[in-house]
Every structure is written in C-alpha cells, then in structure tokens.
Amino acid sequence: MLSHDEITRLYGPWKHNTPADAALLLMDYPGQWWIAGGWAIEAFTGISRVHDDLDIGIPRTDVPLLCSFLHQKMDVWAATGSLTPMTEVGPELPEDCDNLWLRPSGAEPWEYDVLLDDADTVTWTCKRDPSITRPLADVLWQQDGVTFLRPEVQLLLKAKRARPKDTLDFEACLPALDQGSRSWLADALRQVHPDHPWLHKL
C-alpha cells in the first residue's frame, strides 16, 4: 500500500478541500452521498487534525449516476492498480475498484477520493465481511446539512490498517461513543479482526 507522499509523488498533489466544499459540488446531486474518513471522525469528535484528502462515500451501484452528474465539472478516474478515466458512457468500473479520484482537469490537483461502498437505498454491507450489515440510515448521521459516516463504522473500516492517525482517531472517538456504538464496534472487530489491539479498550 502506497503512502500518501508516494501517491502524491507518482500521481500529483491533492487540494485541501473540506466537507463544505463537497456539499457545494454535490448540491444538486440526486444520489446518496456522505463524508467518510478522517473528516467524518473530526465532525463527530470536534477535534481537528491534518487531513491528506477528503473522502466521499457513495453506493457502488451509483457510479454511473455520479459520472453523469459530474460530466463537464470533474474528471472521474477509477483508482485501482492504475488510473483509468471514467466517462458518462464508460468504461465499466473495474471489479476490483474501490475508489474514484476526482479533479477538474489533468493540469489541476486531485480534489476528492470517492469511496465505493456496498450499499443500496436500504442496507449497508461491510466490505471487510459481507455478513456484517446495518440499515443504511443507521450508519449515517447529519451535521449542518452534511451527511457523515458514523464513527463506529468508519473505525471498523480504519482498523484493517490501523496507521498512527487511525489509532488517534479511535482514541479521540472512544470517550464520545455511546454504549450501543461501542458494543457494535467491539462485536464487528471480533468478527473481522479478532486479535485487534483496539478491542482491549472497548
């Protein structure tokens, strides 16, 4: 897995966007979207930290809808082992693609990393373990008109790599998580990462 610095060196810099910037870009977007990653943790805890990029989550099945909406606004690239440009009509999304990168043109920095989740209008399914599901409405919350991924769900997704910044996010969230959220995260971690060090603190 490449570090952010390695990605920047190979593919170019990232612009410092905020959830408010994403909300402006997607103001009239007809599909479901939410802020994920470190910005979702910051919104929940109120504790600021440096962010490498801004993560937007959408259901994987909505990729054509997003590409159509962003046509002539942003170039959309499928980010797998290489970068493949997406258009309104194709190519089809590679099966192993979990991210889309957005930028206005090749001469400008990347602006958004779109994370593709296994979700429909009703149910969210964990990409780490498809047996873990929740109602989509229960994995999202809103603040100031912007929808965010709930912290316990984001922490489950962060747990696989558990970089220092992910552990800091976990420690920042822990005091603010209610018992139901703690229990859900603990149960999911035991199922997906049974030896994870975070379990000792839940």
Secondary structure as the mmCIF struct_conf table of DSSP 4:
data_model
#
loop_
_struct_conf.conf_type_id
_struct_conf.id
_struct_conf.beg_label_comp_id
_struct_conf.beg_label_asym_id
_struct_conf.beg_label_seq_id
_struct_conf.end_label_comp_id
_struct_conf.end_label_asym_id
_struct_conf.end_label_seq_id
HELX_RH_AL_P HELX_RH_AL_P1 HIS A 4 TYR A 11
STRN STRN1 TRP A 14 TRP A 14
HELX_RH_AL_P HELX_RH_AL_P2 PRO A 19 LEU A 25
TURN_TY1_P TURN_TY1_P1 LEU A 26 ASP A 28
BEND BEND1 GLY A 31 GLY A 31
STRN STRN2 TRP A 34 ALA A 36
HELX_RH_AL_P HELX_RH_AL_P3 GLY A 37 THR A 45
BEND BEND2 ASP A 52 ASP A 53
STRN STRN3 ASP A 55 PRO A 59
HELX_RH_3T_P HELX_RH_3T_P1 ARG A 60 ASP A 62
HELX_RH_AL_P HELX_RH_AL_P4 VAL A 63 LEU A 70
TURN_TY1_P TURN_TY1_P2 HIS A 71 LYS A 73
STRN STRN4 ASP A 75 ALA A 79
BEND BEND3 THR A 80 SER A 82
STRN STRN5 LEU A 83 MET A 86
BEND BEND4 GLU A 88 VAL A 89
HELX_LH_PP_P HELX_LH_PP_P1 PRO A 91 PRO A 94
TURN_TY1_P TURN_TY1_P3 GLU A 95 ASP A 96
STRN STRN6 ASN A 99 ARG A 103
BEND BEND5 PRO A 104 PRO A 104
TURN_TY1_P TURN_TY1_P4 GLY A 106 ALA A 107
BEND BEND6 GLU A 108 GLU A 108
STRN STRN7 TRP A 110 TRP A 110
STRN STRN8 TYR A 112 ALA A 119
BEND BEND7 THR A 121 VAL A 122
STRN STRN9 THR A 123 THR A 125
BEND BEND8 LYS A 127 ARG A 128
TURN_TY1_P TURN_TY1_P5 PRO A 130 SER A 131
STRN STRN10 THR A 133 PRO A 135
HELX_RH_3T_P HELX_RH_3T_P2 LEU A 136 VAL A 139
STRN STRN11 LEU A 140 GLN A 143
TURN_TY1_P TURN_TY1_P6 ASP A 144 GLY A 145
STRN STRN12 VAL A 146 LEU A 149
HELX_RH_AL_P HELX_RH_AL_P5 PRO A 151 LYS A 158
TURN_TY1_P TURN_TY1_P7 ALA A 159 ARG A 161
HELX_RH_AL_P HELX_RH_AL_P6 PRO A 164 CYS A 173
HELX_RH_3T_P HELX_RH_3T_P3 LEU A 174 ALA A 176
HELX_RH_AL_P HELX_RH_AL_P7 GLN A 179 VAL A 192
TURN_TY1_P TURN_TY1_P8 PRO A 194 ASP A 195
HELX_RH_3T_P HELX_RH_3T_P4 PRO A 197 LYS A 201
#
